[in-house]
C-alpha cells in the first residue's frame, strides 16, 4: 500500500506563496487518484484539489480555483500543491490523500480516500 509524506508547510504573510509536496512510496502516483484536503481548527476537513487516477482530470474547490495548482512529477513520485495569493483563511493543516478506485465524481469526498499523509501546517498571517 502507498505511504504519503507531506512537506513544505510553514508561516507566510498574506499574499505570499507556498508549494506543498506529497511524496509517495510503496506505490506509483500514476496509479492513484491524488488529492489535497485541509482542516482548520474547529472545522471539518475540506477538499482543496485533486487529480483523477489517470491524471487527465483536475478538480479544484471554489476557494482554490485560480490561486492553487495541483501538479504531479511522475519521476519523483510526488504530487505538489502550488498556493499563491494566500489568505489568512487558508490557514490549516494540509493533507495529501490517495485512492486507487475512486470515481471522478467523488474526488472531493474525503471519505472515499483510503490513504492519507500526516499533514503539514500552513499558517498565513495578516
C-alpha positions as CSV (number, residue, x, y, z in Angstrom):
1,X,0.0,0.0,0.0
2,X,1.1,3.5,-0.6
3,X,2.6,5.8,2.1
4,X,2.3,9.6,1.8
5,X,4.6,12.2,3.3
6,X,3.8,15.9,3.1
7,X,6.2,18.7,3.4
8,X,6.6,22.4,2.5
9,X,4.2,24.0,5.0
10,X,5.2,27.0,7.1
11,X,4.4,30.5,8.0
12,X,3.8,33.1,5.3
13,X,2.3,36.5,5.0
14,X,-0.9,37.2,3.3
15,X,-0.4,37.5,-0.5
16,X,2.6,35.1,-0.4
17,X,3.1,31.7,-1.8
18,X,4.0,28.2,-0.7
19,X,4.5,24.9,-2.5
20,X,3.5,21.8,-0.7
21,X,4.9,18.4,-1.6
22,X,3.4,14.9,-1.2
23,X,6.0,12.2,-1.7
24,X,4.6,8.7,-2.3
25,X,6.3,5.4,-1.6
26,X,5.1,1.8,-1.9
27,X,3.1,2.8,-5.0
28,X,3.1,5.0,-8.0
29,X,1.2,8.3,-8.1
30,X,0.2,7.4,-11.7
31,X,-2.0,4.6,-10.4
32,X,-3.9,6.6,-7.8
33,X,-6.2,9.5,-7.7
34,X,-4.4,12.1,-5.6
35,X,-5.9,14.9,-3.7
36,X,-5.2,17.7,-1.2
37,X,-7.5,18.4,1.7
38,X,-7.2,20.8,4.6
39,X,-8.5,21.2,8.1
40,X,-8.6,24.3,10.1
41,X,-9.0,24.2,13.9
42,X,-12.6,23.5,14.9
43,X,-13.7,22.9,11.3
44,X,-14.3,19.8,9.2
45,X,-11.8,18.6,6.7
46,X,-12.4,20.2,3.3
47,X,-11.4,19.4,-0.2
48,X,-8.9,21.6,-2.0
49,X,-7.7,20.0,-5.2
50,X,-7.4,16.6,-6.9
51,X,-6.1,14.6,-9.9
52,X,-8.1,11.8,-11.3
53,X,-6.2,8.5,-11.4
54,X,-5.2,8.9,-15.0
55,X,-4.1,12.5,-14.3
56,X,-6.3,13.6,-17.2
57,X,-8.8,15.5,-14.9
58,X,-8.1,18.0,-12.2
59,X,-10.7,19.5,-9.9
60,X,-10.5,22.4,-7.5
61,X,-12.6,23.8,-4.8
62,X,-14.1,27.2,-5.4
63,X,-11.7,28.7,-2.8
64,X,-8.7,27.2,-4.5
65,X,-9.7,27.9,-8.1
66,X,-7.4,30.5,-9.7
67,X,-4.9,30.6,-6.8
68,X,-3.8,27.0,-6.3
69,X,-2.4,24.5,-8.8
70,X,-2.1,20.7,-8.3
71,X,0.6,19.0,-10.3
72,X,2.4,15.7,-10.5
73,X,6.0,14.7,-11.1
74,X,5.9,11.0,-12.1
75,X,9.7,10.6,-12.0
76,X,9.8,11.9,-8.4
77,X,6.6,10.1,-7.5
78,X,5.4,13.3,-5.9
79,X,2.3,15.5,-6.1
80,X,2.5,19.2,-5.5
81,X,0.2,22.0,-4.5
82,X,1.3,25.4,-5.5
83,X,-0.5,28.0,-3.5
84,X,-0.4,31.7,-4.5
85,X,-2.1,34.8,-3.2
86,X,-2.5,33.1,0.2
87,X,-5.1,34.5,2.6
88,X,-5.4,34.1,6.4
89,X,-8.4,31.9,5.8
90,X,-6.1,29.4,4.1
91,X,-4.5,28.6,7.4
92,X,-5.0,24.9,8.1
93,X,-3.3,21.6,8.3
94,X,-3.0,20.3,4.7
95,X,-3.3,16.6,4.0
96,X,-2.4,14.6,0.9
97,X,-4.7,11.7,0.1
98,X,-4.7,8.8,-2.4
99,X,-7.1,6.2,-3.6
100,X,-7.0,3.6,-6.4
101,X,-10.6,3.1,-7.1
102,X,-12.3,6.4,-6.5
103,X,-14.5,7.6,-9.3
104,X,-14.1,11.1,-10.8
105,X,-17.4,12.4,-9.4
106,X,-16.2,11.5,-5.9
107,X,-12.8,13.2,-6.0
108,X,-13.9,15.9,-3.5
109,X,-15.2,13.4,-0.9
110,X,-12.7,12.7,1.9
111,X,-14.5,9.6,3.0
112,X,-13.6,8.0,-0.4
113,X,-9.8,8.1,0.1
114,X,-8.1,5.1,1.7
115,X,-4.6,6.6,2.2
116,X,-3.6,9.8,4.0
117,X,-0.4,11.6,4.9
118,X,0.3,13.0,8.3
119,X,-0.4,16.6,7.3
120,X,1.7,19.8,7.1
121,X,0.8,23.1,8.8
122,X,0.2,26.2,6.7
123,X,-0.2,29.5,8.6
124,X,-1.0,32.7,6.8
125,X,-0.5,35.9,8.8
126,X,-2.5,39.0,8.0
